[in-house]
């Protein structure tokens, strides 16, 4: 499994320290939510946040989720800043297949994101063409942290796992000790968590608890 703390829930006044804290707590990757105020009703980080993460915790891969209407216009900037993976939405207003190819050309892993109401079938053209390294199923409507986990996307996860048994499947939104087992049972093996990790009294202990819950849910 892969655990990715989302810096959307970090103390932004101490962002460098918060990124180091995630690395020291045993996180596998860092999740950076990038919002443009158009595709989603919020603003967040730019390439400088990715560059900061690369500088202060170089061993922690940067998983960058572009919640942008036109992610294709900023792929080069985020790759240059140090993104390890760049995720774009199937619902974006660009040629998604071309953008996924460009991400790979820039030396990054390519991820596809599906909003809660987007069916698994929306990923089929990109899976069939071998253009994605991972798929993120949103379990909240993107834009704000701290939302409650939605169960409806679990059916999407199950369909994607059946179609792509070996692909990394990620969930983001409302991931806690209570909800992680449901997502794991549906096929997820990567988990983005913001509030549950950054606001935990002991992030390392919370990450360890997540790993134990995953093993139990998958019978490992």
N, C-alpha and C positions, 0 to 999 in steps of 0.2 A: 504494500500500500504506500501511498504518497500523501504526506500531510503538508499543506501549504497555508501558513498564516497570512491573512490579508491585512496589509498595512492600512487599509481604509479605517480599521478600528484602532490603530496605534495612536499613541500620544504624539501628535504632529509637532509639538514643540520640542520633542526629544527624538526625532525620527531616526537619526543615526544610531542612537542607543537602543531604540526599539528593534531595529533591524538586527543589530548584534545580539539582542536578547533572544530573538527568534532562532538565530543560528545556534546560539549556545544551548537552547532548550531542546535541540534535536530535530528541528524542522527539516524536511527534505528539500523544499523549495520555498521561495517567497512569492506571494501573489500580489500583483500590482494592478489595481482597478483604475482604468483610465476612462474618464467620462467627459463628454463634450458639451453638455447642456442642450443638445439637440436630439440625439438618439435616445438619451435618457435625461430626465429632468434634474441633473446635478452636474457639478464640475468637480474634478479631483486633481489627479497628478499629470505631469508631463514627462518628457524624456529625462529631465534632471533627477527625478526621483529614482529612476532606474539606474542612472549613472552613480547616484549616491550609494545605492545598494551594492552595485558592483565594486565600489571603492571600499566600503566599510566591511563588507562580508563577501569577499570575492569567491569563496567556496560554496556559497549558497546560490543555486541557479535562480534566475529571475523569470517568473512566469507572468507574462504581461497580457492582460485582458483588455482589449480595445473595444469599449462601448461607444463607438463612434459611427456617425452616419456614413462617413467616408474614410474608413481606416486605411484604404490604399494610399492616401496622401501622406501618411505619417509612418509607413512601415520602415523606410530607410532611417528615419530619425531614431526610432526606438531600437532598431537593430544596432545602430552606431553607438547608442547609449549603453548597450550591454545586455539587451534582452536575450534570454536563452530560448524561450518559447514565446511566440506571439499568437494570440487567439483573436479571431474575428468572428462576427456574428453572421449566421446564415441570412439574417434579415437585413444586413447592411445594404446601402444604396451604391453598390459597386459590383464589378464583375468578381464574384467571390472566388471562383476557381483561379482566375488570374492572380488575385491577391495571395491566395494560398501558395501558388507556385513562386511568387516573388519572395514570400517569407522564407521558403526553402532556399532560393537562390542567394538570400542574404546570410545564409548559414544558421538560421534558427529553425527550431521545430515549429510545425504549423498546427494550430488548433482551431477547431470549429466550435462555435457556441450556439446553442439552441435556447431560445426563450421558453418559458413554461408552457405556452400554448402551441409551440411549434412542434409538429410531429416528427417522429424519427425518420420518416420518409424524406424529409428535407435534406438529410445528410447523405442520402443514397448516391447522388451523382458524384459527390466528392470522395466518398468511400470507394465507389466503383473505379474511380480514376486514380486511386492511391495517393490522394493529395493531403491527407490528414494524418497527423501523428497522435492526436488525442481529440476527444470531444468532451466539451463541458455542457452539462445539462443544468440550466438555472433552476433552482428550487425556490426562488423568489423572483418577483419582477425586478429587473436590474435597475440600479440607481441609488439605492440607499442601504446602508448596513443595518443590522439589528432587526430585520424582518423575520416573521415566522415561517418555518419550513412548510412547503406545499407538498402533499403526497401525490398529486396528479402526475408530475413528471416522472414518477417511479415507473410508470408503464412505458414511457419513452426509453428509460434506462434499460428495462428488460428487453425491449425490441432491439436496441442498439447492441446489447451484449450478445443476443442471439445472432445478429448479423455480422458482428465483428468480435469473435471470441478473444482475440489477443490484443485488442486496442485498449489504450488507457482511457477509461471513462471517469470523468470528474463531476462532482456536484459542488455547487456554490450557493449558499443562502440558508441561514438558519441551521447550520450544522452544529450539533451539540452531542453530548453523550446520549441523549434521548433519541435523536433522529439519525445519527450515523449508522446504527445497526440496520435500519430500514433501507437506507441507501445502499449499504454494502450487500444486503440480501438481494437487492434488485440488480446488482452487477457493478456498482461503482467500486473503484479501487484507488481513487484519488479524491481528497477532501479539502476544500477551501473553508477555512473558519476564521472569522475576524473577532467578533466580540467574545466568543467562547474561549479563545486562546489569549488574546491580548489583555482581556480583563480578568483572566483567571489569577488567583493568588500565586500559583506556581505553574508557569506555562509548561515546563518540562514534565511535571506530573500529569497535566491535562493531556499532553501529547502521548504519554505512556498509556493513559486510560483509553484514549482513542484507539491506539494500536491493539490493546487487549480486546476492546469491543469489536473491532474489525475481525480479529482472529475467531472470536466466538461466533460472530454472525456468519462467517464463511466456513466454520467447522475446521479451522486450521490448528 
